[in-house]
Amino acid sequence: MIRARFVLPLALGAFGSCCALGDEVTIGATKDNTLFSSDILFGGNTSDGKGPRMYVGQTNSDGARRALVAFDISSAVPAGSTIDSVTLSFNVSSFHGFQTITVHRLLQDWGEGASNSGLPGGGGAPAQDGDATWFYHHYFSDGSSQAWNTPGGDFVSDESAHGNAAATTFVLGSTGGMVADVQQWLTSPSSNKYIPSLLWFSTKIFSPRPTLSTFPSDSKHARATAAS
């Protein structure tokens, strides 16, 4: 089984009809994509919205990969809940080299179109309408593409968490930044204009060998469960 999920132990206070104090809710990703900095080198628009994997890290000669992941928090967590802790976990399909991966909260919605690089993938495919690319959060072939303010994604500069991806499972334990992100998505939906999303990438800029990691794509297997 492939999956990407937030695990959210909740302190619900007076909200006891749905979930009990300390309940744990597992939320699957609603969409994902990969950004390819090779677009800078070759002037293209590359994406992998419907591909079976996501990619994170640096390549030898083809630039960097950044993964985008979105979650629907409000559908699984009752309004008014207090988020005590958050765990982010992914299955890892393959990895090359030790690397530190950072997670940042995105400031802009983005798209998952029909692009698909297949397997083994890694190089991306020509972006399709609605895809996110290095330059655009929504690409459209008719010239109406909507650009990121900053190529590579608009995100909070302070990291929400970081971890080392060098195993078959990548798990980020709870941090204050991750808790704050999820609490904000839940508490202030009117001020949170965009779909709750994270961008994650390797902080290793130069390496004598590739440090690319690949993760199963989970949009088509999204699940949300709550235990009471």
C-alpha positions in Angstrom: 0.0 0.0 0.0 1.3 3.5 -0.8 0.3 6.4 1.3 1.2 9.9 2.4 -0.5 11.1 5.6 -0.7 13.6 8.4 -1.3 12.0 11.8 -3.0 14.5 14.1 -3.6 13.7 17.8 -6.3 16.2 18.8 -7.3 17.8 22.0 -10.9 18.7 21.4 -12.1 20.3 24.6 -15.9 20.6 24.5 -16.1 19.0 21.1 -16.8 15.4 22.1 -19.5 14.3 19.7 -17.2 13.3 16.9 -13.9 12.5 18.5 -12.7 12.0 22.0 -9.9 13.8 23.7 -6.5 12.8 22.3 -8.0 11.2 19.1 -5.7 10.6 16.2 -6.8 11.4 12.7 -5.0 10.2 9.6 -5.4 12.4 6.5 -4.2 11.3 3.0 -2.9 13.7 0.4 -5.5 15.1 -1.9 -3.0 16.0 -4.7 0.7 16.1 -5.4 3.1 17.2 -8.0 6.9 17.7 -8.7 8.6 20.9 -9.8 11.7 20.6 -12.1 14.3 23.3 -12.1 15.6 21.9 -15.4 12.9 24.3 -16.9 15.4 27.0 -16.1 18.1 25.3 -18.2 16.0 24.2 -21.1 13.2 26.7 -21.2 10.4 24.2 -21.0 7.4 23.6 -18.7 7.8 20.2 -17.0 5.5 18.6 -14.5 4.4 15.1 -13.3 0.9 15.7 -11.9 -0.5 12.2 -12.6 2.8 10.3 -12.4 3.1 7.4 -10.0 5.9 9.1 -8.0 7.1 12.4 -6.6 10.8 13.4 -6.6 12.9 15.4 -4.2 16.5 16.4 -4.3 19.4 17.3 -6.6 20.6 15.6 -9.8 24.1 15.4 -11.3 23.3 17.7 -14.2 19.6 18.2 -14.5 18.8 20.5 -11.6 16.7 20.1 -8.6 13.3 18.5 -7.8 10.7 19.9 -5.3 7.6 18.0 -4.3 4.2 19.7 -3.6 1.6 17.9 -1.4 -1.9 19.1 -0.4 -4.2 18.0 2.4 -7.8 18.6 3.2 -7.7 19.3 7.0 -11.2 20.6 7.6 -12.9 17.5 6.2 -11.3 15.3 8.8 -10.8 17.5 11.8 -13.8 19.1 13.7 -13.9 22.8 13.8 -12.6 24.2 17.1 -10.1 21.4 17.7 -6.7 22.1 19.2 -3.9 20.4 17.3 -1.4 18.9 19.8 1.0 17.2 17.4 1.5 16.4 13.8 3.5 13.6 12.1 4.2 13.6 8.4 5.2 10.3 6.8 5.9 9.0 3.3 6.9 5.7 1.8 10.2 6.0 -0.1 10.5 4.2 -3.5 14.2 4.8 -3.9 17.0 7.1 -2.7 20.5 8.0 -3.8 22.8 9.5 -1.2 22.1 11.0 2.3 20.2 14.2 2.3 18.3 16.6 4.5 14.8 17.4 3.3 13.0 20.6 4.6 9.3 21.2 4.6 7.8 24.7 4.1 4.2 25.9 4.1 3.1 27.1 0.6 1.5 30.5 0.1 -0.2 29.8 -3.1 -2.6 27.2 -4.5 -1.2 25.0 -7.4 -2.4 22.5 -9.9 -2.2 18.7 -10.6 -2.8 18.2 -14.3 -2.5 15.1 -16.5 1.3 15.1 -17.0 2.8 11.7 -16.4 6.4 10.7 -16.7 5.7 7.0 -15.9 8.3 4.7 -14.4 11.1 5.0 -13.5 10.3 8.7 -14.2 12.4 11.4 -12.6 12.8 13.6 -15.7 9.2 14.8 -15.8 6.8 15.2 -18.7 5.5 18.1 -20.7 3.1 20.1 -18.5 -0.6 19.8 -19.3 -3.3 22.3 -18.6 -3.7 23.0 -14.9 -0.3 21.6 -13.9 2.2 23.2 -11.6 5.7 23.8 -13.0 8.9 25.6 -11.8 7.6 28.9 -13.3 3.8 28.5 -13.0 1.5 27.4 -10.2 -1.1 26.8 -12.9 0.2 26.2 -16.5 -2.1 26.6 -19.5 -1.1 26.0 -23.1 -3.3 28.9 -24.4 -0.9 31.5 -22.8 -3.1 32.1 -19.7 -0.6 30.5 -17.3 -0.4 31.9 -13.7 3.1 32.5 -12.5 4.6 31.9 -9.1 5.8 35.2 -7.6 9.2 33.4 -7.2 10.1 30.5 -9.6 10.3 27.3 -7.7 7.2 28.0 -5.6 6.0 30.7 -3.2 6.5 29.5 0.4 7.3 30.6 3.9 11.1 30.9 4.2 11.3 29.5 7.7 11.1 25.7 7.6 8.2 23.9 9.3 10.4 20.8 9.8 13.3 18.9 8.4 14.5 15.3 8.3 16.9 12.8 6.7 15.6 10.7 3.8 17.8 7.6 3.7 15.4 4.8 4.4 12.2 3.1 3.0 10.0 5.3 5.2 10.4 9.1 5.6 8.9 10.3 8.9 8.9 13.8 10.3 8.0 13.9 14.0 6.0 16.7 15.4 7.5 20.2 15.4 6.1 23.6 16.6 6.1 24.7 12.9 4.0 21.8 11.7 1.5 22.1 14.5 1.2 25.9 13.8 0.7 25.2 10.1 -2.1 22.7 10.6 -3.8 24.8 13.4 -3.8 27.8 11.1 -5.3 25.8 8.2 -8.1 24.6 10.6 -8.7 27.7 12.7 -8.6 30.4 10.0 -10.1 29.0 6.8 -11.4 32.4 5.8 -8.0 33.9 6.0 -6.3 30.9 4.4 -7.2 31.5 0.8 -5.3 28.6 -0.6 -5.5 24.8 -0.2 -3.4 23.6 2.8 -0.1 22.6 1.1 3.5 21.9 1.8 6.6 22.2 -0.4 9.6 20.1 0.4 13.0 19.9 -1.0 16.6 19.0 -0.3 18.8 21.6 1.3 21.9 20.0 -0.3 22.8 22.2 -3.2 26.0 20.6 -4.4 26.9 17.0 -4.2 29.5 14.7 -5.9 26.7 12.3 -6.7 22.9 12.5 -7.1 20.9 12.9 -3.9 17.5 12.4 -5.5 14.8 10.5 -3.5 11.5 9.2 -5.0 8.2 8.8 -3.2 5.0 7.1 -4.4 2.4 9.5 -5.5 -0.7 9.3 -3.3 -3.4 11.6 -4.8 -5.3 8.6 -6.2 -5.2 6.7 -2.9 -6.2 9.5 -0.5 -7.9 8.5 2.7 -9.0 10.2 5.9 -9.9 8.2 9.0 -10.7 9.1 12.6 -10.6 6.8 15.6 -12.9 7.6 18.6 
